[in-house]
Amino acid sequence: MQLLSNTIRDHIKELMQQQNLTVSELARRSELTQSTVDSVLHTQNTNPRIDTIHKMIKALNISIPEFFNHPKFKDL
């Protein structure tokens, strides 16, 4: 489970970087608190809730299938 959480976290960070998004902007777009987004992105929360991840992915303007279809998820 830890590997999946780390891969999700890394992929969200990668997409944020590609879109030049800050943590506060992702929090605003996903309607989550900045502390929640921080905890997901900075390993304090090793098992984030699926609805939290869904909101963050949606805020990145990507579908759930697109997000998990990335090659980094293939061997998990």
C-alpha positions in Angstrom: 0.0 0.0 0.0 2.9 2.3 0.8 4.2 2.0 -2.8 0.8 2.9 -4.2 0.5 5.9 -2.0 4.0 7.1 -2.9 3.3 6.7 -6.6 0.0 8.6 -6.3 1.8 11.4 -4.4 4.6 11.6 -6.9 2.3 11.7 -9.9 0.2 14.4 -8.4 3.4 16.5 -7.7 4.5 15.9 -11.3 1.2 17.1 -12.7 1.3 20.1 -10.4 4.7 21.0 -11.6 3.6 20.6 -15.3 0.7 23.0 -14.6 2.7 25.4 -12.4 0.3 24.8 -9.5 1.1 25.6 -5.9 -0.2 23.6 -3.0 -2.6 26.5 -2.1 -3.9 26.7 -5.7 -4.5 22.9 -5.8 -6.3 23.1 -2.4 -8.5 25.9 -3.7 -9.4 24.1 -6.9 -10.0 20.8 -5.1 -12.0 22.5 -2.3 -9.7 20.9 0.3 -7.8 22.7 3.0 -4.2 23.5 2.3 -3.2 21.4 5.3 -5.0 18.3 3.8 -3.2 18.8 0.5 0.1 19.3 2.3 -0.4 16.2 4.3 -1.1 14.1 1.2 1.9 15.5 -0.7 4.4 15.5 2.1 4.0 11.9 3.4 2.4 12.8 6.7 -0.7 11.0 5.4 0.5 7.6 4.1 -3.0 6.4 3.4 -5.1 9.3 2.0 -8.8 8.9 1.6 -10.0 8.0 -1.9 -12.3 11.0 -2.0 -9.4 13.3 -1.2 -7.3 11.8 -4.0 -10.3 12.1 -6.4 -10.8 15.8 -5.6 -7.1 16.5 -6.2 -7.0 14.6 -9.5 -10.2 16.3 -10.6 -8.6 19.7 -9.8 -5.7 18.8 -12.0 -8.2 18.5 -14.9 -7.5 14.9 -15.6 -9.8 11.9 -15.3 -9.2 9.1 -12.9 -8.6 6.5 -15.7 -6.1 8.9 -17.3 -4.3 9.5 -14.0 -3.9 5.8 -13.3 -3.1 4.8 -16.9 0.3 6.4 -16.5 3.2 3.9 -17.0 4.4 4.3 -13.4 1.2 2.5 -12.2 1.6 -0.5 -14.6 3.8 -2.7 -12.3 2.1 -2.0 -9.0 
